[in-house]
Each structure stands twice: as structure tokens, then as C-alpha cells.
Amino acid sequence: MMPRFVRLHPAGEPVPFLIDGVPAEAQAGDTLLTALAAAGKPLRRADFAPESHAGFCLMGACQECTVTLADGRRLRACGTPVEAGMNVLTAQPPAIADPARVPEGESA
């Protein structure tokens, strides 16, 4: 049986945003996590299993739902209201394994 997402708050005004550059629509008052779940987009794959998952604590403490926006901002999806025009990237950027490759002025 597939999990099912059900909104508990009344329908709000539509808020257009992007998921990996593809148009999507949330409702006013939705968090990024809610908007992604409603669109059927998981945040990431589980580390040791083929399943996907969303956040863990759902209260902004664990950072498991951190997403990157196309403009470079990193946000916790569970506590960030969706805004019109946001472009949420679902693929996580690769980690920098070699500190020597870190661009000048940044830290690993």
C-alpha cells in the first residue's frame, strides 16, 4: 500500500513554484515539505534502502529535510513557507571530498 498525503488545513490560494525547474503549485500556508509531498516528490532516498523519505523530526531540529534552492540558499523544508517562484532542487549537491578543491574564500 502506498502512503497517502492528506492536508489538514483548508485550501489556500495557489502559489506557483518550481521543483527542479518544472512548474508546480502549492497552497498558501504550505511549507516546502508539504508542497513537495503534495507533488509526490521525495526529498531524498534512504541511505540503506531503496525507499524515499521526507523529513525525520518535522520540527526543524534534525536537518534531515534540508533542501537547496536554485539561488544557492539551503533551507529546512519542514519550517519554511513556500514562496512564489522558489525553485527547489531535489538532487543533493555532491559533497566536496578534497579540501584542496574548495574555492578560495570558502571553507569545507
Sequence and secondary structure as in RCSB ss.txt:
>XXXX:A:sequence
MMPRFVRLHPAGEPVPFLIDGVPAEAQAGDTLLTALAAAGKPLRRADFAPESHAGFCLMGACQECTVTLADGRRL
RACGTPVEAGMNVLTAQPPAIADPARVPEGESA
>XXXX:A:secstr
        S    EEEEEETTEEEEEETT BHHHHHHHTT  SEE TTSS EE  SSSSSSS TTEEEETTS EE
ETTT B  TT EEE S       GGGS TT   
